């Protein structure tokens, strides 16, 4: 009894699939242009003689304010508003540079990479501590004094 029931179900399933295929095939044929309307010969190529023809005017750029240009840099999809992902997209390149081990987690040492590099460069004896002489190397260079006092 189950075999007859499954067989009947399979017949209806196959009939349904066939019906959908047949209707889809008919719609494709209905949308196709008639065979008589198709061109049998290719169209003639345009001539290369431009004569007195003049091209279109050059596009003019609009003057944007500094804030409008800044907004345009963030608005990647040009929909007139900035999403959170668009705002953070400029930061992702910087994050990737800081993430030295590439695990998408930023440790304190990775974040403070400039300070860690400065410490490592100053620690001459590699003992993990800076002596006063080693610490003197980390001082920023003195700023040049202004030449005039006007």
C-alpha positions as CSV (number, residue, x, y, z in Angstrom):
1,X,0.0,0.0,0.0
2,X,2.8,2.4,0.8
3,X,4.4,1.7,-2.6
4,X,1.2,2.9,-4.4
5,X,1.0,6.0,-2.2
6,X,4.6,6.9,-2.8
7,X,4.3,6.2,-6.5
8,X,1.2,8.5,-6.8
9,X,3.0,11.2,-4.8
10,X,6.0,10.9,-7.2
11,X,3.7,11.2,-10.2
12,X,2.1,14.4,-8.9
13,X,5.5,15.8,-8.0
14,X,6.9,15.1,-11.5
15,X,3.8,16.6,-13.1
16,X,4.1,19.7,-11.0
17,X,7.8,20.1,-12.0
18,X,6.9,19.5,-15.7
19,X,4.1,22.1,-15.5
20,X,6.5,24.8,-14.1
21,X,9.1,23.9,-16.7
22,X,6.6,24.1,-19.5
23,X,5.2,27.5,-18.4
24,X,8.7,28.9,-17.9
25,X,9.7,27.7,-21.4
26,X,6.6,29.3,-22.9
27,X,7.3,32.6,-21.2
28,X,10.9,32.7,-22.6
29,X,9.5,32.0,-26.1
30,X,6.8,34.6,-25.8
31,X,9.4,37.3,-24.8
32,X,11.7,36.4,-27.8
33,X,11.4,38.6,-30.9
34,X,9.7,37.0,-33.9
35,X,12.1,35.3,-36.3
36,X,11.1,37.6,-39.2
37,X,12.2,40.7,-37.2
38,X,15.7,39.5,-36.8
39,X,18.2,41.2,-39.2
40,X,19.8,38.9,-41.6
41,X,22.6,41.3,-42.6
42,X,24.8,43.3,-40.2
43,X,24.2,47.0,-40.1
44,X,26.5,49.3,-42.1
45,X,29.5,50.6,-40.1
46,X,29.6,54.4,-39.6
47,X,32.1,56.3,-41.6
48,X,35.3,57.7,-39.9
49,X,34.9,61.1,-41.5
50,X,33.8,63.5,-38.7
51,X,33.4,66.5,-40.9
52,X,32.0,69.5,-39.0
53,X,30.9,67.4,-36.0
54,X,31.5,68.9,-32.6
55,X,31.7,66.8,-29.4
56,X,29.8,67.6,-26.2
57,X,30.8,70.3,-23.8
58,X,33.3,69.3,-21.1
59,X,31.7,68.6,-17.7
60,X,32.2,71.4,-15.2
61,X,33.3,70.6,-11.6
62,X,31.3,72.1,-8.8
63,X,33.1,74.0,-6.1
64,X,32.6,72.0,-2.9
65,X,33.4,73.3,0.6
66,X,36.0,71.7,2.7
67,X,33.4,70.0,4.8
68,X,31.5,68.7,1.7
69,X,34.7,67.1,0.4
70,X,35.4,65.6,3.8
71,X,31.9,64.2,3.9
72,X,32.3,62.8,0.3
73,X,35.4,60.9,1.4
74,X,33.5,59.0,4.0
75,X,30.3,58.5,2.0
76,X,31.5,55.5,0.0
77,X,28.2,54.5,-1.5
78,X,27.2,58.1,-2.3
79,X,23.7,57.9,-0.7
80,X,24.0,61.2,1.1
81,X,24.6,59.6,4.5
82,X,27.4,58.0,6.4
83,X,26.9,54.6,8.0
84,X,28.9,53.2,10.9
85,X,30.9,50.9,8.5
86,X,31.7,53.8,6.2
87,X,32.9,55.9,9.1
88,X,35.1,53.0,10.5
89,X,36.5,52.0,7.1
90,X,39.2,54.5,7.3
91,X,40.3,53.1,10.6
92,X,40.5,49.5,9.5
93,X,43.7,50.0,7.5
94,X,45.4,51.6,10.5
95,X,44.1,48.7,12.7
96,X,45.6,46.2,10.4
97,X,49.0,47.9,10.5
98,X,48.9,47.9,14.3
99,X,47.8,44.3,14.6
100,X,51.3,42.7,14.2
101,X,50.3,39.1,14.8
102,X,47.2,39.3,12.5
103,X,44.7,37.8,15.0
104,X,42.2,40.7,14.9
105,X,42.9,41.4,18.6
106,X,44.9,44.5,19.5
107,X,47.0,44.0,22.6
108,X,48.3,46.9,24.6
109,X,51.8,46.4,23.2
110,X,50.5,46.4,19.7
111,X,48.5,49.6,20.3
112,X,51.5,51.3,21.9
113,X,53.9,50.1,19.2
114,X,55.7,53.4,18.9
115,X,56.5,53.5,22.6
116,X,57.5,49.9,22.7
117,X,59.8,50.4,19.7
118,X,61.3,53.5,21.4
119,X,61.9,51.5,24.6
120,X,63.4,48.6,22.8
121,X,65.7,50.9,20.9
122,X,66.9,52.7,24.0
123,X,67.4,49.5,26.1
124,X,71.0,48.9,24.9
125,X,71.8,46.0,27.4
126,X,68.4,44.3,26.8
127,X,67.8,43.8,30.5
128,X,64.2,45.2,30.3
129,X,65.1,48.3,32.3
130,X,66.3,51.8,31.3
131,X,69.2,53.4,33.1
132,X,69.3,57.2,33.2
133,X,71.8,57.2,30.3
134,X,69.6,54.9,28.2
135,X,66.5,57.0,29.1
136,X,68.2,60.1,27.9
137,X,68.1,58.6,24.3
138,X,64.3,58.7,24.4
139,X,64.1,62.5,24.8
140,X,62.4,64.2,21.9
141,X,64.8,66.4,19.9
142,X,64.8,70.1,20.9
143,X,62.5,72.4,18.9
144,X,64.4,75.0,16.9
145,X,64.1,78.5,18.3
146,X,62.3,81.1,16.2
147,X,64.9,83.3,14.3
148,X,62.9,86.5,14.7
149,X,61.1,87.8,17.7
150,X,58.5,89.8,15.8
